[in-house]
Amino acid sequence: MEVTQHLVQRRKFLKRFGMGAAGVSAAVLLSNGLSKAKQGGDLAKEELDKLSEKYAKLDKRSKLMMRGMFVLLGIDVLLLI
């Protein structure tokens, strides 16, 4: 009887240990994903700022051609730039 009780306690310990390790690894994974998402958002914002500056430097004819291309491609959202 003593041996089976020892095995049950051992299994409970291993189960709890496994669940704890899974929880820690999930937390680390979420933390890494969040930091990468923030970095990606920062890079995208910088790229949009660069493109906005380059668009502002274009002459009127080039801007008109770009807007026409946006309408033809169905990218009407970019007309708000």
N, CA, C and O atoms as a GROMACS GRO file, in nm:
protein
  324
    1MET      N    1   0.082  -0.119   0.000
    1MET     CA    2   0.000   0.000   0.000
    1MET      C    3   0.086   0.126   0.000
    1MET      O    4   0.053   0.225  -0.064
    2GLU      N    5   0.194   0.119   0.070
    2GLU     CA    6   0.284   0.233   0.083
    2GLU      C    7   0.350   0.268  -0.052
    2GLU      O    8   0.372   0.385  -0.082
    3VAL      N    9   0.380   0.166  -0.131
    3VAL     CA   10   0.445   0.187  -0.260
    3VAL      C   11   0.349   0.257  -0.357
    3VAL      O   12   0.390   0.348  -0.428
    4THR      N   13   0.225   0.215  -0.359
    4THR     CA   14   0.129   0.278  -0.451
    4THR      C   15   0.103   0.424  -0.413
    4THR      O   16   0.087   0.509  -0.500
    5GLN      N   17   0.098   0.452  -0.285
    5GLN     CA   18   0.079   0.588  -0.239
    5GLN      C   19   0.198   0.675  -0.278
    5GLN      O   20   0.182   0.791  -0.316
    6HIS      N   21   0.317   0.618  -0.268
    6HIS     CA   22   0.438   0.689  -0.308
    6HIS      C   23   0.435   0.719  -0.458
    6HIS      O   24   0.474   0.828  -0.501
    7LEU      N   25   0.389   0.623  -0.539
    7LEU     CA   26   0.380   0.643  -0.684
    7LEU      C   27   0.277   0.750  -0.719
    7LEU      O   28   0.299   0.831  -0.810
    8VAL      N   29   0.165   0.751  -0.648
    8VAL     CA   30   0.061   0.851  -0.673
    8VAL      C   31   0.114   0.990  -0.641
    8VAL      O   32   0.091   1.084  -0.718
    9GLN      N   33   0.184   1.006  -0.531
    9GLN     CA   34   0.241   1.136  -0.495
    9GLN      C   35   0.346   1.179  -0.596
    9GLN      O   36   0.356   1.296  -0.632
   10ARG      N   37   0.423   1.084  -0.641
   10ARG     CA   38   0.527   1.114  -0.741
   10ARG      C   39   0.464   1.162  -0.871
   10ARG      O   40   0.510   1.258  -0.933
   11ARG      N   41   0.357   1.093  -0.913
   11ARG     CA   42   0.288   1.132  -1.037
   11ARG      C   43   0.225   1.271  -1.024
   11ARG      O   44   0.229   1.350  -1.118
   12LYS      N   45   0.167   1.299  -0.908
   12LYS     CA   46   0.109   1.431  -0.885
   12LYS      C   47   0.216   1.539  -0.892
   12LYS      O   48   0.195   1.645  -0.951
   13PHE      N   49   0.332   1.511  -0.832
   13PHE     CA   50   0.442   1.608  -0.836
   13PHE      C   51   0.488   1.632  -0.979
   13PHE      O   52   0.505   1.747  -1.021
   14LEU      N   53   0.507   1.524  -1.055
   14LEU     CA   54   0.552   1.538  -1.193
   14LEU      C   55   0.448   1.611  -1.278
   14LEU      O   56   0.483   1.690  -1.366
   15LYS      N   57   0.320   1.585  -1.251
   15LYS     CA   58   0.214   1.654  -1.324
   15LYS      C   59   0.218   1.804  -1.295
   15LYS      O   60   0.210   1.886  -1.387
   16ARG      N   61   0.229   1.840  -1.169
   16ARG     CA   62   0.235   1.981  -1.132
   16ARG      C   63   0.361   2.048  -1.186
   16ARG      O   64   0.356   2.162  -1.232
   17PHE      N   65   0.471   1.977  -1.182
   17PHE     CA   66   0.597   2.030  -1.236
   17PHE      C   67   0.585   2.056  -1.385
   17PHE      O   68   0.631   2.158  -1.435
   18GLY      N   69   0.524   1.964  -1.456
   18GLY     CA   70   0.503   1.980  -1.600
   18GLY      C   71   0.413   2.096  -1.632
   18GLY      O   72   0.438   2.170  -1.727
   19MET      N   73   0.307   2.112  -1.554
   19MET     CA   74   0.215   2.224  -1.577
   19MET      C   75   0.284   2.357  -1.548
   19MET      O   76   0.262   2.455  -1.620
   20GLY      N   77   0.366   2.360  -1.446
   20GLY     CA   78   0.439   2.483  -1.414
   20GLY      C   79   0.537   2.519  -1.524
   20GLY      O   80   0.549   2.636  -1.561
   21ALA      N   81   0.607   2.419  -1.576
   21ALA     CA   82   0.703   2.444  -1.684
   21ALA      C   83   0.630   2.492  -1.810
   21ALA      O   84   0.680   2.579  -1.881
   22ALA      N   85   0.514   2.435  -1.837
   22ALA     CA   86   0.436   2.477  -1.954
   22ALA      C   87   0.389   2.622  -1.936
   22ALA      O   88   0.389   2.699  -2.032
   23GLY      N   89   0.348   2.657  -1.815
   23GLY     CA   90   0.305   2.794  -1.789
   23GLY      C   91   0.417   2.895  -1.806
   23GLY      O   92   0.397   3.002  -1.862
   24VAL      N   93   0.535   2.859  -1.758
   24VAL     CA   94   0.651   2.949  -1.771
   24VAL      C   95   0.688   2.966  -1.917
   24VAL      O   96   0.715   3.077  -1.962
   25SER      N   97   0.690   2.856  -1.993
   25SER     CA   98   0.728   2.866  -2.134
   25SER      C   99   0.623   2.946  -2.212
   25SER      O  100   0.658   3.020  -2.304
   26ALA      N  101   0.495   2.932  -2.178
   26ALA     CA  102   0.391   3.010  -2.245
   26ALA      C  103   0.408   3.159  -2.215
   26ALA      O  104   0.390   3.242  -2.304
   27ALA      N  105   0.441   3.192  -2.090
   27ALA     CA  106   0.462   3.332  -2.054
   27ALA      C  107   0.580   3.393  -2.129
   27ALA      O  108   0.572   3.506  -2.176
   28VAL      N  109   0.687   3.318  -2.141
   28VAL     CA  110   0.805   3.365  -2.215
   28VAL      C  111   0.771   3.384  -2.362
   28VAL      O  112   0.812   3.483  -2.424
   29LEU      N  113   0.696   3.291  -2.418
   29LEU     CA  114   0.657   3.300  -2.559
   29LEU      C  115   0.572   3.424  -2.583
   29LEU      O  116   0.593   3.495  -2.681
   30LEU      N  117   0.476   3.451  -2.496
   30LEU     CA  118   0.393   3.570  -2.511
   30LEU      C  119   0.474   3.698  -2.496
   30LEU      O  120   0.451   3.795  -2.568
   31SER      N  121   0.566   3.697  -2.403
   31SER     CA  122   0.650   3.815  -2.382
   31SER      C  123   0.735   3.844  -2.506
   31SER      O  124   0.746   3.959  -2.549
   32ASN      N  125   0.796   3.740  -2.563
   32ASN     CA  126   0.878   3.758  -2.683
   32ASN      C  127   0.793   3.804  -2.800
   32ASN      O  128   0.834   3.891  -2.878
   33GLY      N  129   0.674   3.747  -2.814
   33GLY     CA  130   0.585   3.786  -2.923
   33GLY      C  131   0.543   3.931  -2.912
   33GLY      O  132   0.535   4.002  -3.013
   34LEU      N  133   0.516   3.975  -2.791
   34LEU     CA  134   0.476   4.114  -2.770
   34LEU      C  135   0.588   4.211  -2.804
   34LEU      O  136   0.564   4.314  -2.867
   35SER      N  137   0.710   4.178  -2.763
   35SER     CA  138   0.823   4.267  -2.794
   35SER      C  139   0.850   4.273  -2.943
   35SER      O  140   0.883   4.378  -2.997
   36LYS      N  141   0.836   4.159  -3.012
   36LYS     CA  142   0.858   4.158  -3.158
   36LYS      C  143   0.748   4.236  -3.229
   36LYS      O  144   0.774   4.303  -3.329
   37ALA      N  145   0.626   4.229  -3.178
   37ALA     CA  146   0.517   4.304  -3.239
   37ALA      C  147   0.540   4.454  -3.223
   37ALA      O  148   0.513   4.531  -3.315
   38LYS      N  149   0.588   4.495  -3.106
   38LYS     CA  150   0.617   4.637  -3.085
   38LYS      C  151   0.728   4.684  -3.178
   38LYS      O  152   0.720   4.793  -3.234
   39GLN      N  153   0.832   4.602  -3.194
   39GLN     CA  154   0.943   4.639  -3.283
   39GLN      C  155   0.894   4.649  -3.427
   39GLN      O  156   0.932   4.741  -3.499
   40GLY      N  157   0.809   4.555  -3.468
   40GLY     CA  158   0.754   4.558  -3.603
   40GLY      C  159   0.668   4.681  -3.626
   40GLY      O  160   0.672   4.741  -3.733
   41GLY      N  161   0.591   4.719  -3.525
   41GLY     CA  162   0.508   4.839  -3.536
   41GLY      C  163   0.592   4.964  -3.547
   41GLY      O  164   0.559   5.055  -3.624
   42ASP      N  165   0.701   4.970  -3.470
   42ASP     CA  166   0.790   5.085  -3.477
   42ASP      C  167   0.856   5.095  -3.614
   42ASP      O  168   0.868   5.204  -3.670
   43LEU      N  169   0.899   4.981  -3.668
   43LEU     CA  170   0.961   4.981  -3.801
   43LEU      C  171   0.861   5.024  -3.908
   43LEU      O  172   0.896   5.098  -4.000
   44ALA      N  173   0.738   4.977  -3.897
   44ALA     CA  174   0.635   5.014  -3.994
   44ALA      C  175   0.606   5.163  -3.987
   44ALA      O  176   0.589   5.228  -4.090
   45LYS      N  177   0.601   5.218  -3.866
   45LYS     CA  178   0.575   5.361  -3.851
   45LYS      C  179   0.688   5.443  -3.912
   45LYS      O  180   0.663   5.543  -3.979
   46GLU      N  181   0.812   5.402  -3.888
   46GLU     CA  182   0.927   5.472  -3.947
   46GLU      C  183   0.922   5.467  -4.099
   46GLU      O  184   0.949   5.567  -4.166
   47GLU      N  185   0.887   5.352  -4.154
   47GLU     CA  186   0.879   5.338  -4.299
   47GLU      C  187   0.768   5.426  -4.356
   47GLU      O  188   0.786   5.489  -4.460
   48LEU      N  189   0.654   5.430  -4.289
   48LEU     CA  190   0.545   5.518  -4.335
   48LEU      C  191   0.584   5.664  -4.329
   48LEU      O  192   0.548   5.742  -4.417
   49ASP      N  193   0.657   5.703  -4.227
   49ASP     CA  194   0.705   5.841  -4.217
   49ASP      C  195   0.799   5.875  -4.332
   49ASP      O  196   0.790   5.983  -4.390
   50LYS      N  197   0.888   5.782  -4.365
   50LYS     CA  198   0.982   5.804  -4.477
   50LYS      C  199   0.905   5.818  -4.608
   50LYS      O  200   0.933   5.906  -4.689
   51LEU      N  201   0.807   5.728  -4.629
   51LEU     CA  202   0.730   5.734  -4.753
   51LEU      C  203   0.648   5.862  -4.761
   51LEU      O  204   0.633   5.920  -4.868
   52SER      N  205   0.595   5.906  -4.648
   52SER     CA  206   0.518   6.030  -4.646
   52SER      C  207   0.605   6.150  -4.681
   52SER      O  208   0.562   6.239  -4.754
   53GLU      N  209   0.727   6.152  -4.630
   53GLU     CA  210   0.820   6.260  -4.662
   53GLU      C  211   0.855   6.259  -4.810
   53GLU      O  212   0.861   6.364  -4.874
   54LYS      N  213   0.880   6.140  -4.865
   54LYS     CA  214   0.914   6.131  -5.007
   54LYS      C  215   0.796   6.173  -5.094
   54LYS      O  216   0.814   6.238  -5.197
   55TYR      N  217   0.674   6.136  -5.052
   55TYR     CA  218   0.555   6.175  -5.128
   55TYR      C  219   0.537   6.327  -5.125
   55TYR      O  220   0.497   6.386  -5.225
   56ALA      N  221   0.566   6.389  -5.012
   56ALA     CA  222   0.552   6.534  -5.000
   56ALA      C  223   0.651   6.607  -5.091
   56ALA      O  224   0.624   6.720  -5.133
   57LYS      N  225   0.764   6.545  -5.121
   57LYS     CA  226   0.866   6.608  -5.205
   57LYS      C  227   0.834   6.597  -5.354
   57LYS      O  228   0.899   6.663  -5.435
   58LEU      N  229   0.736   6.515  -5.391
   58LEU     CA  230   0.703   6.499  -5.533
   58LEU      C  231   0.637   6.625  -5.588
   58LEU      O  232   0.577   6.703  -5.514
   59ASP      N  233   0.648   6.644  -5.720
   59ASP     CA  234   0.582   6.758  -5.782
   59ASP      C  235   0.434   6.726  -5.805
   59ASP      O  236   0.390   6.612  -5.784
   60LYS      N  237   0.357   6.826  -5.848
   60LYS     CA  238   0.212   6.809  -5.862
   60LYS      C  239   0.175   6.702  -5.964
   60LYS      O  240   0.081   6.625  -5.944
   61ARG      N  241   0.248   6.698  -6.073
   61ARG     CA  242   0.218   6.600  -6.178
   61ARG      C  243   0.237   6.458  -6.127
   61ARG      O  244   0.154   6.371  -6.152
   62SER      N  245   0.345   6.434  -6.055
   62SER     CA  246   0.371   6.301  -6.002
   62SER      C  247   0.267   6.261  -5.897
   62SER      O  248   0.224   6.146  -5.891
   63LYS      N  249   0.227   6.359  -5.814
   63LYS     CA  250   0.123   6.330  -5.715
   63LYS      C  251  -0.009   6.294  -5.782
   63LYS      O  252  -0.078   6.202  -5.737
   64LEU      N  253  -0.044   6.365  -5.890
   64LEU     CA  254  -0.167   6.336  -5.963
   64LEU      C  255  -0.162   6.196  -6.023
   64LEU      O  256  -0.260   6.122  -6.019
   65MET      N  257  -0.047   6.160  -6.079
   65MET     CA  258  -0.031   6.026  -6.136
   65MET      C  259  -0.042   5.919  -6.028
   65MET      O  260  -0.103   5.815  -6.050
   66MET      N  261   0.016   5.944  -5.911
   66MET     CA  262   0.008   5.848  -5.800
   66MET      C  263  -0.137   5.831  -5.755
   66MET      O  264  -0.182   5.719  -5.732
   67ARG      N  265  -0.210   5.941  -5.742
   67ARG     CA  266  -0.350   5.932  -5.700
   67ARG      C  267  -0.433   5.856  -5.802
   67ARG      O  268  -0.519   5.776  -5.766
   68GLY      N  269  -0.408   5.881  -5.928
   68GLY     CA  270  -0.479   5.808  -6.033
   68GLY      C  271  -0.449   5.659  -6.026
   68GLY      O  272  -0.538   5.576  -6.043
   69MET      N  273  -0.324   5.625  -6.002
   69MET     CA  274  -0.286   5.485  -5.988
   69MET      C  275  -0.355   5.422  -5.867
   69MET      O  276  -0.400   5.308  -5.873
   70PHE      N  277  -0.363   5.496  -5.756
   70PHE     CA  278  -0.430   5.444  -5.636
   70PHE      C  279  -0.578   5.416  -5.664
   70PHE      O  280  -0.631   5.314  -5.621
   71VAL      N  281  -0.643   5.506  -5.736
   71VAL     CA  282  -0.785   5.486  -5.768
   71VAL      C  283  -0.801   5.364  -5.857
   71VAL      O  284  -0.890   5.282  -5.833
   72LEU      N  285  -0.717   5.350  -5.958
   72LEU     CA  286  -0.727   5.236  -6.048
   72LEU      C  287  -0.698   5.104  -5.977
   72LEU      O  288  -0.758   5.001  -6.009
   73LEU      N  289  -0.608   5.107  -5.881
   73LEU     CA  290  -0.575   4.985  -5.806
   73LEU      C  291  -0.672   4.958  -5.693
   73LEU      O  292  -0.671   4.850  -5.634
   74GLY      N  293  -0.757   5.054  -5.662
   74GLY     CA  294  -0.854   5.036  -5.554
   74GLY      C  295  -0.798   5.064  -5.417
   74GLY      O  296  -0.851   5.017  -5.317
   75ILE      N  297  -0.690   5.140  -5.411
   75ILE     CA  298  -0.628   5.174  -5.283
   75ILE      C  299  -0.670   5.317  -5.248
   75ILE      O  300  -0.587   5.407  -5.240
   76ASP      N  301  -0.799   5.336  -5.229
   76ASP     CA  302  -0.853   5.469  -5.204
   76ASP      C  303  -0.812   5.521  -5.066
   76ASP      O  304  -0.812   5.642  -5.043
   77VAL      N  305  -0.778   5.434  -4.975
   77VAL     CA  306  -0.740   5.477  -4.840
   77VAL      C  307  -0.615   5.565  -4.846
   77VAL      O  308  -0.601   5.658  -4.766
   78LEU      N  309  -0.525   5.536  -4.937
   78LEU     CA  310  -0.401   5.612  -4.946
   78LEU      C  311  -0.421   5.751  -5.004
   78LEU      O  312  -0.326   5.830  -5.006
   79LEU      N  313  -0.539   5.784  -5.051
   79LEU     CA  314  -0.565   5.919  -5.101
   79LEU      C  315  -0.573   6.020  -4.988
   79LEU      O  316  -0.568   6.141  -5.012
   80LEU      N  317  -0.584   5.972  -4.866
   80LEU     CA  318  -0.594   6.063  -4.752
   80LEU      C  319  -0.458   6.116  -4.711
   80LEU      O  320  -0.451   6.203  -4.624
   81ILE      N  321  -0.352   6.068  -4.771
   81ILE     CA  322  -0.215   6.112  -4.734
   81ILE      C  323  -0.197   6.258  -4.763
   81ILE      O  324  -0.090   6.313  -4.739
   0.00000   0.00000   0.00000
